[in-house]
Amino acid sequence: RSCETLDQRESRLKTDRVRTAQSRSCEALDQRESRLNTDRVHTAQSRSCETLDQRESRLNTDRVQTAQSRSCETLDQRESRLNTDRVQTAQSRSCETLDQRESRPITD
């Protein structure tokens, strides 16, 4: 991989994405949940070892990637993303206790 050209890398990543999408399309709901939980654990473990500089760098990279992808969004895609965000927020808040709700910062 260290010797691959940019075109080769893009091609490999595209092929990987297609394979991943194909295998996930056949996933049962419990398999999906198991995979996502494993991913969450691995993410938490790797982030627990991050230095402050590494965390800052990762967050900045995430912000740049988010801004780039959103700059290409159509109006319909933006509306769909915002609606999905609203639904997810409402679902997570429906499980909140009163103490959790009171300690949540007011952002909306």
Buried (B, 14 or more C-beta within 10 A) or exposed (E): EEEEEEEEEEEEEEEEEEEEEEEEEEEEEEEEEEEEEEEEEEEEEEEEEEEEEEEEEEEEEEEEEEEEEEEEEEEEEEEEEEEEEEEEEEEEEEEEEEEEEEEEEEEE
